[in-house]
Amino acid sequence: MMGAPDFWLSSGFRLLERDAAGRLTLTPEFVAAYWRRPEVAPVEESCERERALHAALLGDPMRRVSEAELRTLADPDAADNIRAVLRFREFLARFSSIEAAYLHVARAGGIDFPPMFVDHLAHVILRSALDGTSDPFRVRAGELFFRPQRVTLGDDRIMVADLAVVDLQASAGGSLQAGADRPAMVEIDVIGEETRDEYWRRSDGFDTAVDIAYPQPGLDGLARALEAWVAHLAGIACRVTPVRRIEDERWVWHIGLDRDANDILNLLYQGETPSEDRLRQILALFRMEIDDTAAVTDAVAGRPIYLGLAMGTDGVVRMKPQNIIANLPLKRTS
C-alpha cells in the first residue's frame, strides 16, 4: 500500500528532526539550506573573503561569525544578508523546537530578522502538521498560511492564486484580464476534483489556483488545515466549519485571520455596519468549536469562536496564521 504523497520539499521539513512529542528540532542541515539561498550565496562579483566565509558556513552551518569578520566583506549588502540569517539562526537556537520559536513570535513578537522568516516557519510547521494527509485541497489551501494570494471573484467563485507566480507570469508577457472589478489570474491551472492528483508534483511550484468559495472543496480544505494548525501548535482539538454568515445573538469571540478580517469582524461585533465595499472583502467565515471546554476561558466555554478571512483593498490575501494562536481564548497554564 502506497503511503501519503510527499509535498513542500522546499519547506525544509525533511532536514529537521522530531522529538518525542513530535516537535521539530533544529539541525545544521536546516540552517545550511539558508546558507545556500541565492540571497546569501556568493555571486561572480563577490570578494574572496565572502567566498571563504560562505564555504566555511556550508562546512559548519552553526559556525560563529563575528561582526569584525563581516566588516571585512567588500559588499555591505552581502554582509547584511548574512547578518539576517545569523540573527534568525540564533533566535531558533534559543528554543527547544521550531514550534516553540514560532509560538514566541505569535505571542510576544519583537523579531530582529525579516518577517519573511516567520512565513518560513509557518511553512515548515504546517508541513509537519499536515504530514500524512492525502487531500490535495487541504495542502493547496494551506499555502495561504505562508504565501500571499491574488483573488479573482466571479460566477460564485473565489479563486486564489499565488501572488508571486501571478506577478511573474504577468511580467513575462501575460496579461491580467479584468473581471469582477479584480485582476484575473494569468494562465494558472485550477485544482479541482478531476485534477486533484496533479497537485502533488507541483506543490513546490505554487503554481496552481483553488476555489475557496462556499461550499467548494478548497474551503473545506482550508478548514481542515486550520484544525491541524491549532491541534499541532496549541495542542487543542477543534472543529472548524465554514459558514455563510454569522448569525449569533450571543457572539462572544472572534479572530481575524488577517488584518482586514480582524477590523471588519470588530466592527460587526460592535454592532456597526461596514460599507458594502468593506463587506465584499470578506472571503470566508468559519465557526470553530473547541472540544475541551475546560481549556477555554469561562466567558467563551461552550460558545463558538468565529474566524474570518478577507482580502485587502488590493485584492490580495495576506493571511497571518499567528493570529489564531495568539488570540485563542485559552486558560493560562502554569
Number of C-alpha atoms within 10 A of each C-alpha: 3 4 8 11 14 14 21 21 13 14 20 19 20 14 17 17 14 14 10 6 6 12 20 21 19 19 14 16 17 19 23 17 15 20 21 14 10 9 14 20 17 20 12 6 8 14 14 12 14 23 16 12 18 19 15 14 18 19 12 14 21 18 13 10 14 9 10 8 12 19 12 13 18 15 14 12 12 18 18 14 14 22 18 15 19 21 15 19 19 12 14 20 16 11 15 14 19 22 21 17 17 22 17 16 15 19 13 10 10 9 14 10 16 13 9 11 15 19 19 17 19 25 23 23 23 26 24 20 21 21 16 13 15 15 18 24 26 22 25 23 24 24 23 20 24 21 22 19 24 26 26 21 19 12 6 9 16 20 20 27 30 25 20 15 19 22 16 13 17 15 10 9 9 14 16 16 11 11 12 11 10 18 17 21 27 18 15 16 15 17 20 18 10 7 11 14 16 14 24 17 12 13 19 13 12 18 18 19 25 23 24 22 20 18 13 16 21 27 25 20 20 26 24 22 24 25 21 24 27 20 14 19 18 16 10 17 16 17 17 24 18 21 16 13 11 16 8 8 6 8 14 14 18 22 24 24 23 22 18 22 27 18 16 23 24 16 13 13 15 9 9 11 12 14 9 8 9 17 15 12 20 17 20 23 24 25 20 20 18 21 14 12 14 12 15 19 14 13 10 16 19 15 18 20 20 23 25 23 24 27 24 17 13 11 18 20 29 22 24 22 20 22 17 20 19 17 14 16 19 19 11 8 5 3
